Each structure stands twice: as structure tokens, then as C-alpha cells.
Amino acid sequence: MLTLRCPACGVMADETELAPGGEAHLTREGPGSTDEAFEAYLFLRKNPRGVHFERWRHAMGCGKWFHAARCTVTLEVFGTYPAQTSGPPEEILAAIEARRPGWQG
Amino acid sequence: MSEVTVTRMAPGGMITLRGDPAEVGAAAAGVTRAEVPGPLTITGDGVRGLGWMAPDELLILLPADEVAEALERLGADLDGVHHLAVDVSDARSRFALEGRGVRDIVQKLTPADLSEAAFPVGCLRRTRLAQVAGAIWMAEESRIEAICFRSVTDYVETLLRTAAEAGPPGFHAPL
């Protein structure tokens, strides 16, 4: 069971109160982009074994979107952070580094 | 037999007010004479009240016959302020559960933590009641009120009555 703290309202929300929004921090390719880039934006996902950044919506609660960083293997949650960002904040990266040294390599 | 009674309450007046709480809070307090609630709380006396529904949404509770006047007053008070005020009285249904072990009864239907520490009197939480969305708040010790969308009223009523009938399982208080 996955429990995430919604950064908008502060509630510890159960997975069943949330709606998944897929991989986070995608670059939205539009008119003018190459076919390859557009295809990658539409269809190609990282689907990693380990650290993953995701979008979630607190659908049964305050209704706000937010981001979560978690491990897809152990379901460990490294932290959640607001939706209004295009990349994970420093403290989230530090929390991941503390638990999974060298995860980016 | 359970000691918890489930009552479908007469539809009261409800207004959804969206906007920055710092800007719209005073006007909402003006029509209800209730304090502006902090996150995850509800204020007022049950007839007139203010519930915190989201960082940018307040629920105004008031008698049904005062809704039109309140909307007019909100419109005047918030002239020029970015906001949305809508009468949702007919969109929702309201229930009251009362009796010993009421936390246990509702806990059967929701993943929210309803322990005394996490859900004290005056606390409001939007959550899931079995398969549908709902909001619950602790009106008094041993009284929980719930609202849900009107389209799922019968479902929620059956749900609450069935949960109450079987009695408290003893999650939060010794049997």
C-alpha cells in the first residue's frame, strides 16, 4: 500500500484516494518538434527499476496535482513536492541521494 | 444492535467559494458569522459554518433560505476580487452519524485516519467513502457528519447504515 503526503493540503493520502498521472517532468513537444521527439513525448517512458518521479492527483481530497519521488522496487517514498515545478527540488534529490547513493549513474 | 444512528439530514444551504483564502475569507466569515477555518478544519455551529475543502476552496454552510441573499452579499463584498461562488445546495446530500463508537463505524469505509489524535473535533477531511468521494467532519465527540454528491446518496446511505448495523469493530476504542 502506497501512502503519499499531499503537499497541497498536508493529508497523508492513501493510494486509493489518489489518481495516478504517470511519469513526471516530461517535456511537452508540440508543433515544430521533430517526429522522433513527439513520438518520445507521447509514448516513450523510462519505466525504471528504482527511483522514479511521478505525478499524482489528490482526486478524492483537495483535487490538486502534485509530484512524488519513490522507488518502484521497494515502494519507498523519498518525498512529495508541489506540481508547480519542472524538476525535482534540491531537498528531494538530497533525500534520494542519502538512501540510494549514486542512483543517477 | 449498534448504538450509532444514521440520519439523512434535511438539505441545508451550501455554497462553494473558490479563491485565495486571504482575499475571500473575510467575506465568507461575514455571511456565516463563523471564523475562517484553517487547513482541514470546519468552524461554526453546524447550521452556519465554514469548511476548508482545498487550499483555494471553502464550503459555506447556512440555512437553505439564506443562500440567495448570501450569494448576493458575496458578489457585492468580493466585487473586483478573483473568485467563484456557486450554490451547490442541491448537488450534495448530508448525513449525521451519532453514538458511541462512531469513529469505528466510519473508519470501516475510509482509509483516512480517524483516531482521536489525527481527527479531533472540528476536523474536516475530504476522502473516500467506500467507492465514492465524500467529506466527513467531527462535529462533536461521538458525532460525525458526512456530505456526498447527491447522485450517490442512496449508495452512501446504505453504506453508512450497513456499517452502523454491524457495530464498531474496536479500531479506536475498546469494545
Interface residues (C-beta under 8 A of the other chain):
Chain A: A8 C9 G10 V11 M12 D14 T16 E17 A59 M60 G61 C62 G63 K64
Chain B: P39 L40 M53 A54 P55 E57 P111 A112 D113 R125 R126 T127 R128 A133
